[in-house]
Structure formats: C-alpha cells, structure tokens
C-alpha cells in the first residue's frame, strides 16, 4: 500500500533466477499517476530482473510507486525463497 494506492508485483522464476517482473496493480487514478507509472513501471520491472533483488534505483518522480514496488517485490522474492 502506498499513499496513492496499492502496488502489486509478480515475478517469474526459473532455475533460481528472476526472469520477469510484472506489475499486477499500480495506482492509475488520474493522468498524473498514469504519466508517472507508465514511465516508471517498465524501468522497475527491468531493474528487478537485472538486480535479481529488490535493491533497485528509484525513478525520479515515482518515489511512492518505488516504495510500494520494492516492498511487493521483496515479498514475492521471499515467497519464492530466493
């Protein structure tokens, strides 16, 4: 949960590695959310796969999304026992 809504991340794991990260839920309640998240989410998804962890950089202007994304990502990583 973020200040602006829920963020939910799903990961795909193969042979103990994150092969994909996808957002199932992200705030998109107005044009501002749409603009920020349509830019930030693909970057976060790519960074999650590259980093193989929740230790990813924040995209400028998308701090709240980043906070929710990294928390959900870490939860998914923990559930996958990585």
Secondary structure, 3 states (H helix, E strand, C coil): CECCECCEEEEEEECCEEEEEEEEECCCCCHHHHHHHHHHHHHHHHHHHHHCCCCCCCCCCCHHHHHHHHHHHHHHHHHCCC
